[in-house]
Amino acid sequence: MSDALIAAVSEHGPWVVMVFFLLYRDAQKDQATRDVLNKNTQILVEMTTMIRERLPRG
C-alpha cells in the first residue's frame, strides 16, 4: 500500500496529497455532523419523555 502511495505522489505530485487531505477533512466533517445529530436526537427523546410523564393519563 505504501509503495503505491509513494508512486502516486512521485508521479502526480501535490494533487494526490490534496485529494487525500480533502477526503480526510470531509470524513471529519461527516463525523462532526453525525455527533451533533446524535446529541439532538438524545435531547429530543428526553424532552418527549418529560412531556409524556407530565401529561395526564386519560
Residue frames as qw, qx, qy, qz and C-alpha x, y, z in Angstrom:
[[0.000, 0.887, 0.461, 0.000, 0.00, 0.00, 0.00],
 [0.283, -0.822, 0.085, 0.486, 2.75, 2.48, 0.91],
 [0.434, -0.131, 0.584, 0.673, 4.61, 1.74, -2.34],
 [0.216, 0.623, 0.644, 0.388, 1.51, 2.62, -4.34],
 [0.156, -0.937, -0.258, 0.178, 1.07, 5.83, -2.36],
 [0.405, -0.608, 0.313, 0.607, 4.71, 6.82, -2.84],
 [0.391, 0.155, 0.667, 0.616, 4.48, 6.05, -6.57],
 [0.103, 0.799, 0.557, 0.201, 1.28, 8.12, -6.89],
 [0.246, -0.905, -0.064, 0.342, 2.79, 11.08, -5.03],
 [0.428, -0.423, 0.461, 0.652, 6.02, 10.97, -7.03],
 [0.323, 0.313, 0.700, 0.554, 4.11, 10.71, -10.31],
 [0.019, -0.756, -0.524, -0.392, 1.29, 13.20, -9.69],
 [0.239, 0.316, -0.274, 0.876, 2.85, 15.43, -7.04],
 [0.108, 0.012, 0.522, -0.846, 0.81, 17.57, -4.67],
 [0.576, -0.106, -0.338, -0.737, -2.53, 16.71, -6.32],
 [0.654, -0.158, -0.739, -0.005, -2.55, 13.32, -4.63],
 [0.279, -0.118, -0.613, 0.729, -1.80, 14.84, -1.24],
 [0.279, -0.017, 0.065, -0.958, -4.52, 17.44, -1.72],
 [0.648, -0.150, -0.538, -0.518, -7.12, 14.80, -2.66],
 [0.588, -0.199, -0.738, 0.265, -6.31, 12.68, 0.39],
 [0.112, -0.071, -0.433, 0.892, -6.40, 15.75, 2.61],
 [0.432, -0.075, -0.147, -0.886, -9.80, 16.81, 1.25],
 [0.686, -0.190, -0.655, -0.254, -11.18, 13.30, 1.72],
 [0.448, -0.148, -0.680, 0.561, -9.88, 13.28, 5.30],
 [0.093, 0.035, 0.250, -0.963, -11.44, 16.67, 6.06],
 [0.568, -0.134, -0.403, -0.705, -14.74, 15.55, 4.53],
 [0.642, -0.214, -0.734, 0.063, -14.75, 12.48, 6.74],
 [0.244, -0.124, -0.544, 0.793, -14.10, 14.69, 9.79],
 [0.311, -0.040, -0.037, -0.949, -16.99, 16.95, 8.81],
 [0.651, -0.182, -0.598, -0.430, -19.31, 13.98, 8.38],
 [0.535, -0.201, -0.730, 0.375, -18.35, 12.64, 11.81],
 [0.034, -0.077, -0.356, 0.931, -18.98, 16.03, 13.43],
 [0.491, -0.102, -0.280, -0.819, -22.40, 16.22, 11.75],
 [0.662, -0.204, -0.710, -0.126, -23.27, 12.72, 12.98],
 [0.358, -0.137, -0.645, 0.661, -22.22, 13.64, 16.53],
 [0.197, 0.022, 0.149, -0.969, -24.44, 16.74, 16.53],
 [0.614, -0.122, -0.460, -0.630, -27.41, 14.82, 15.12],
 [0.597, -0.183, -0.764, 0.164, -26.99, 12.07, 17.72],
 [0.164, -0.124, -0.516, 0.831, -26.89, 14.64, 20.53],
 [0.382, -0.024, -0.094, -0.919, -30.00, 16.38, 19.16],
 [0.648, -0.161, -0.659, -0.346, -31.79, 13.03, 18.99],
 [0.449, -0.182, -0.736, 0.474, -30.92, 12.31, 22.63],
 [0.060, 0.090, 0.299, -0.948, -32.25, 15.70, 23.69],
 [0.525, -0.068, -0.339, -0.778, -35.50, 15.22, 21.75],
 [0.620, -0.190, -0.759, -0.045, -36.03, 11.79, 23.31],
 [0.289, -0.184, -0.628, 0.698, -35.50, 13.24, 26.79],
 [0.244, 0.044, 0.060, -0.967, -37.90, 16.11, 26.10],
 [0.600, -0.125, -0.562, -0.555, -40.53, 13.71, 24.76],
 [0.533, -0.204, -0.781, 0.254, -40.17, 11.52, 27.84],
 [0.092, -0.148, -0.459, 0.871, -40.56, 14.51, 30.16],
 [0.414, -0.013, -0.177, -0.893, -43.68, 15.72, 28.31],
 [0.632, -0.159, -0.692, -0.310, -45.27, 12.25, 28.39],
 [0.411, -0.184, -0.744, 0.494, -44.59, 11.93, 32.11],
 [0.027, 0.177, 0.332, -0.926, -46.31, 15.25, 32.84],
 [0.437, -0.111, -0.438, -0.778, -49.37, 14.75, 30.67],
 [0.608, -0.097, 0.544, -0.570, -52.44, 13.46, 32.49],
 [0.016, -0.039, 0.966, 0.253, -53.28, 9.89, 31.63],
 [0.548, 0.179, 0.194, -0.794, -56.72, 9.55, 30.26]]
